[in-house]
Amino acid sequence: MEILEAIKQRRSIRQFQRKALPPQALDCLIEALRWAPSAGNLQSRRFYFVFNEALKAKLACAALDQPFIAQAPVAVVACADHRITRQYGERGVTLYCLMDVAASLQNLLLAAVAQSLGSCWVGAFDESEVRQILQLPAHLRPVAVVPIGFPAEHPPPPPRIPSDAALVIIR
């Protein structure tokens, strides 16, 4: 699949089939996360792949009661690793590790599309609850929850602002 095609086909999927992910699709998703760029190549991110039904249900509750998180075969919890401060100080914590996670998640979303999977980047959740559910160490901050599975819906593309409103070209 061409990259621009995958970008344009990606949708936020909130209905999933009750079907397990094939091992090769899971491997592809993991590699997509691992190969994202990162500040200073410190790779200041960690990802929890949650398959456990009870934990997914708790994550769905922590995510302001969004049940589709529990319905997906896997929920990926993306965490920023604050130990980047050793290299980049405050900017590492407030910006770089978040950008590291974001770059990895974009790779994940596009790899999911290429594997005929659906996903949804969820940022609305109670961080302290997610931290407690997964028993995260203090240096990890949960940034996003991404349920992934075979889509049970195919939403149309959302409208986009015109390119002249989205960018400025300086020559």
C-alpha positions in Angstrom: 0.0 0.0 0.0 1.3 3.4 -0.9 1.9 5.7 2.1 -0.4 8.5 1.0 -3.1 5.9 0.3 -2.8 4.6 3.9 -2.9 8.1 5.3 -6.1 8.9 3.4 -7.7 5.6 4.3 -7.0 5.9 8.1 -10.1 6.5 10.2 -10.9 6.5 13.9 -12.6 3.2 14.3 -14.9 2.7 17.4 -16.5 -0.6 16.5 -14.5 -3.8 16.2 -15.1 -7.4 15.2 -14.5 -10.0 17.9 -11.6 -11.5 16.0 -8.0 -12.0 17.2 -5.1 -10.3 15.5 -2.9 -12.6 13.5 0.7 -12.8 14.9 2.2 -11.3 11.7 0.0 -8.2 12.0 1.0 -7.8 15.7 4.6 -8.1 14.7 4.1 -5.4 12.1 2.5 -3.1 14.6 5.4 -3.6 17.1 8.0 -2.9 14.4 6.1 0.3 13.3 6.3 1.6 16.9 10.0 0.7 17.3 11.2 2.3 14.0 9.7 5.8 14.6 12.1 8.7 14.9 12.9 10.0 18.4 14.8 12.9 20.0 18.5 12.0 20.1 17.4 8.4 19.3 16.7 8.0 23.0 13.4 6.3 22.2 11.8 7.8 25.3 8.5 5.8 24.9 7.1 2.6 26.2 4.0 0.7 24.9 1.8 -1.7 26.8 -0.2 -4.1 24.7 -3.2 -5.0 26.8 -5.1 -8.2 25.7 -6.5 -9.0 29.2 -10.3 -8.4 29.0 -10.6 -7.2 32.6 -7.8 -4.7 32.2 -9.3 -3.4 28.9 -12.6 -2.9 30.7 -10.9 -0.9 33.4 -9.1 1.2 30.7 -12.4 1.8 29.0 -13.8 3.2 32.2 -10.7 5.3 32.9 -11.1 6.6 29.4 -14.3 8.4 30.3 -16.5 5.3 29.7 -15.6 4.6 26.1 -16.6 0.9 25.7 -15.1 0.4 22.3 -11.6 0.3 24.0 -12.7 -2.9 25.7 -14.2 -4.4 22.6 -11.0 -4.3 20.6 -8.8 -7.4 20.7 -5.9 -5.2 22.0 -5.5 -1.8 23.6 -2.1 -0.2 23.2 -1.2 2.2 26.0 1.5 4.6 24.9 3.7 6.1 27.5 6.2 8.9 27.5 9.4 8.1 29.4 10.5 11.1 31.5 14.0 9.7 32.0 14.8 11.8 28.9 15.5 14.7 31.3 18.9 13.2 31.9 19.8 14.2 28.3 17.5 17.1 27.4 16.3 18.6 30.7 12.8 20.1 31.1 12.2 20.4 27.3 12.8 16.6 27.1 9.9 16.0 29.5 7.5 18.7 28.3 8.0 18.2 24.6 10.5 15.6 23.2 9.2 12.5 24.8 5.6 13.5 23.8 6.8 13.9 20.2 8.5 10.5 20.4 5.2 8.9 21.4 3.3 10.8 18.7 5.7 9.8 15.9 5.4 6.2 17.1 1.6 6.3 17.2 1.4 7.7 13.7 3.5 4.8 12.5 1.2 2.4 14.5 -2.0 3.9 13.0 -0.7 3.6 9.4 0.7 0.1 9.9 -2.8 -0.9 11.2 -4.4 0.4 8.0 -1.8 -1.5 5.9 -2.8 -4.7 7.9 -6.6 -4.0 7.2 -7.0 -3.1 10.9 -8.8 -0.3 12.5 -7.7 1.9 15.4 -8.6 5.0 17.3 -6.1 7.4 19.1 -7.8 8.1 22.4 -6.4 11.0 24.5 -9.4 11.4 26.8 -8.7 9.5 30.0 -7.8 9.8 33.6 -4.0 9.5 33.7 -3.9 8.5 37.4 -6.4 5.7 36.8 -4.5 4.4 33.8 -1.3 4.6 35.8 -2.9 2.6 38.6 -4.5 0.0 36.3 -1.2 -0.8 34.7 0.9 -0.2 37.8 3.2 2.1 35.8 6.5 3.2 37.2 6.8 6.9 38.1 9.0 7.8 35.1 6.2 6.7 32.6 3.4 9.0 31.7 0.4 7.5 29.8 -0.2 9.7 26.8 -2.7 7.7 24.7 -4.8 4.6 24.5 -5.2 3.0 21.1 -7.6 0.1 20.6 -6.8 -2.0 17.6 -8.7 -4.7 15.7 -10.6 -5.6 12.6 -13.1 -2.8 11.9 -16.8 -3.4 12.2 -17.5 0.0 10.7 -16.2 1.9 7.7 -16.8 5.6 8.3 -16.5 8.1 5.4 -13.6 10.4 5.3 -14.0 13.5 7.5 -13.8 16.9 5.9 -10.4 18.6 5.7 -9.6 22.3 5.6 -8.3 23.5 2.2 -4.5 23.3 1.8 -4.2 27.1 1.5 -5.7 27.4 5.0 -3.4 24.7 6.5 -0.1 25.9 5.3 2.0 28.9 4.4 4.6 28.7 1.7 7.6 31.0 2.1 10.0 31.3 -0.9 
